[in-house]
Amino acid sequence: MALSACGGGDGASFAPPTGNTHCGVSVGTLRITGNVTSVHDGDTITVCGESIRLASIDAPELDQAYGQQSRAHLAAMVLGQSVTVTYAQKDQYDRVLGTVFKPDCSQVNLNQVASGAAWYYEAYKCDIDIRQRQAYATAHAAARSAKKGLWATPAVAPWVHRNGVEAKVPAACPNGDGASN
């Protein structure tokens, strides 16, 4: 098990992971705790020199409608603040794929979806447990129904913007509850 935290008096600390949960949420066993030093876009931040891709969500690209607002929403939530990132893996670009928690246990990833600043990236639903899947799906549906954020006008999903095709969503997950780990 690896444990990561940055030092240097920025408020970061080492904290041993407690199983596969953090703030009552089933998550990866690896942790990074420290201050957010930059916000690249609506789903990517930097903590302790590590690029963190917020798992389970996809925000508009910066050149898309609402891309700049999504980034600004995320920056207002976390820039310069202490967070804990829980994760199990890195992506193809060597970014940590993580769930970001504020000290009050609020989930930054879920907040981006609930506020209409990002999509629930359902193509990766099997990577999270059923309770998290339900929370993301509910937040996504509520934001869309209320026309919050990016939903105020017709929106093109970032994966369609990038690739020109819809994401392939699994019909079912291997163990039936949405978690493949």
N, C-alpha and C positions, 0 to 999 in steps of 0.2 A: 504494500500500500504506500502510495506517495502522498506527501503532504506538502503543500506549498503556501508560503506567505512571504510578503516582502517586509524588509526591515527598514531601519534608518529613521526611526522616530516619526513615521507618518501615521501612527495609530494602528498599524498592522500587527497582528499577533498570530502565533501558532495556536491552533485549537485542534485537539484530536477529534477526528470524525466519530460520530456516534452511530455506528451501524450504517444503514442505507437511508436514514431519514435526517432531515434538517427542518426545523420549525414544523414538525408534524407531517412533512411531505416526503414521499418516497423519491429519493434522488441518488445520483452517483456517489461513490464513496470518497472521491478526491475533492479537496477543498483549496481554494485560494481566498485569502482574506486581506483586504487592503482598500486603499482609496482609488476611485475611478479617476484616471488621469486624462483620458480623452474619450470622446464619443465620435465614432466614425460616421455612423448613420443610425437608423432607427432600430437596428438589431445587432450592432457591433460596438463594443467598448474596449478600453484597455485598463487592466488592473495589474499592478506589479510587473509591468513590462510585457504581460501576456495579452494577446488579442483574444477577446472573448466573444464568440458568436452566440447570441441568446437562442437557446434550444427551443424547439416547438413553435417558433413564430417566424414570420417573414415580413419584413417591413418594406414599404415602397423604396425603390432605388432613389438616390438623390436627384436623378434627372427625371423622375416620374412625378406626376401630380401627388401632392402631399408628402413627398420625400423629405423636403427640408423641414416641414412641420413635425414629422415623425421623429427626426433627429433632435429637433429642439425639445420635444416632449420628453424624450429619453434623457437628454442633457439636464433638463430642469429637475428630473427625478434623482439623478445619480452623480453628475459631474462634481468632483471634489469631495464626494461623500464616501464613507466606508461601506463596503458591501462584502458579502460572502458569496462566492461562486462555488456551486457544487457541480461535479461533472464525472463522467466515466471515460470520455474519449475526446480525441481531437478530430477535426474534419480534414478534408483533402488539402486544405490550405494551411494546415498546422495551427488552426485556431482552436482554442478550447471550446467545446460545445457545452455550454453550461446554463444552469438555472441560477439566476441572480436574486439574492435576498438582501433587503435592507435590514438594519439592526432590529427593527420592529417586526420582523418576519414577513413583511409584505413582499410578494413576488413581483419583481420588476417585469419579467417576461409576460406574466398574466396581465399586469397593469397596462402594458402596451396594447394588448388585444382588447381589453375592456374599455379603454379610452378611444378606441378606433384608430390607433396609431400603427397597428400591424394586424396581419392575418394570423389566425391559428394555422400552422403548417401541417395540415392533416395527413399529408403524405408520410409523415414520420410519427404517426400516432402510436405505432407499435413500440416505440422507444420509451414511452411513458406509461405509468399505471392507469388503470381505468378511472380512478378519481380525478387525476390530473386531466385526462382526456375529456372528461365530462365538464370540468371547470373551464377549460379552454373553449370547448364547443359552446357552452352556455354564454361565456363572455363574448365570443365572436358573434353569436346570434343576437344577443342583446344590443351590442354596439351597432350592428348592421340595421336592426329593426329601428333603433333610435336615431339612425343616420348621424352617428357620432364620427368626428374626425374624417378619415378618408372615405367614409360611407356617405358623406353629405352630397357627393356627386358620383357619377358612374366611375367605378374604380377597376383598373386592370391589375390583376395579381402580379406580384414581382416575378414569379417563376414564368409566367406567360410573357412578360416584358423581356426577360432575359433570354428565354429559349423558344418562344413562339408557340408553346404547347402547354396544355393543362398538366398538372402534376398527377402522377399515378397514385391513387389512394387505395391502400389495401382494403379488401372487402372484410377481412377478418385478420386478427393477430394470432400468432402461433399458439399461445397458451389460452386464448379466449378472453383474457381480461385486459388486453392492450399492452402488456409488458412483455418484451422479448428477452429481458436480461434476468 
